[in-house]
Amino acid sequence: MIDVLLNRLDRVRKHGDGYRARCPACGGHSDRDKLSMSERDGKVLLYCFGGCRGDAVLAAVGLRWADIMPPRDRPLTPRERDEIRRAARQAGWSIALDALAIEAKVVLVAARELQAGRALPTEDLARLQEAIAWIDASATLLSDAPAWRPDYMTPVKAAA
């Protein structure tokens, strides 16, 4: 089902288990491909880092959700809806973590240049500002992620 959408997008490329492309709704404000898509259990998941809603993305290429999703043979139960929402959130978290890993490297390179006493050229400064915007967007997306603690920080019950 995702192929119907992929055929209507620009700059589609494989990215992990899914795809990245230029968002047809906002076009993005940089050369970065802001639309992330994947297909799980026959369902298409969309996320635009520019903030576009899925229905706006689809409308921009002349599609509706019904055009890319399998027909439902029965209504979804509340539990099934919760599972779908959880899967979509987790897909978004994965995308945000990938973005954080890349953008943290950009910040590190800039920090090393500054630490060495070298001024950043205009284009590098612009890229650093873009990295900060991506980090902020990822932080917003991850703000509803469950808190994670390393095992050694998990409270241990005292023996009775």
Secondary structure, 3 states (H helix, E strand, C coil): CHHHHHCCCCCCEEECCEEEECCCCCCCCCCCCCEEEEEECCEEEEEECCCCCHHHHHHHCCCCHHHHCCCCCCCCCHHHHHHHHHHHHHHHHHHHHHHHHHHHHHHHHHHHHHHCCCCCCHHHHHHHHHHHHHHHHHHHHHCCCCCCCCHHHCCCCCCC
